[in-house]
């Protein structure tokens, strides 16, 4: 798909110089940057939290569990 971008002259010059430094075309650089940003946005969706189990320990600061016990807690 083709599209038109309006960029400030300084931004365009900076992009062009970066493309030259990386040895790629401006088109390749822009596609890579957009794809990278899209991938990053997918992993940083607000509201996605990982919940870890709360574990009791006989001695605070220590936890002596086998791999099997850890696996059981995580399932």
N, C-alpha and C positions, 0 to 999 in steps of 0.2 A: 504494500500500500504506500502511496506517496502522500506526503503532507508538507505543509509549509510552516516554518518556524520563523518568528520574528525575534531576533536576539539583538541586544546592544552590540555595537561594533567591537567594544573591548572584549566582551564575552566571546564573540565569534573568533576574534584573533587568538584569544587564549585557548579555545578549543582546537583551532587549526594548529597552533604550536604544539599542543599536547599530542595531537594525532601524528604529527611529524616526528616528535620525540619517540613515540611508541611504534612508529613504522607502520601505521595503519591509515586507512582513508578516514575522512571526517565522518562519512556514512557509517563505517564500521565502529568508530569510537562512540558515536551517538547511540547506535543500537546496543552496544555493550553496556553503556552507562544506564540506559533505560531498562534493559533486562536485569541488570544488577539491582537497581532500585526497586523494581517490581518484586524480585525474589526476596529482598530484604523486608519489604512491606508485608509480605505474606507471613513472615515469621514473627513480626512484631505487632500483631493485632492486639489492640487493647482488650482486656477482659479475659484473655487466656492465661490461666494460672495453673501451675502444677501443684498438686497437693501431696505433701509428704506425710506419712503416718507419724503420730506422736507416740514415742516409745518410752516406757518407764524403765528406770534402771535402779538397781539396788544401791549403787554408788554413783551419785551425780557426776557427770563428766566422763563416765565409762559405760561401755555397752559391749557385752560379750555375747555375740550371736553367731550361729553357724550360717553358712551360705543357704542351707535349706530353710532356716528360720527367717532369714531376710527375704528369700523368695516368697515364702508364705505370707509375710506381712505386705508385700507389694502386690499380691494378686487379690 
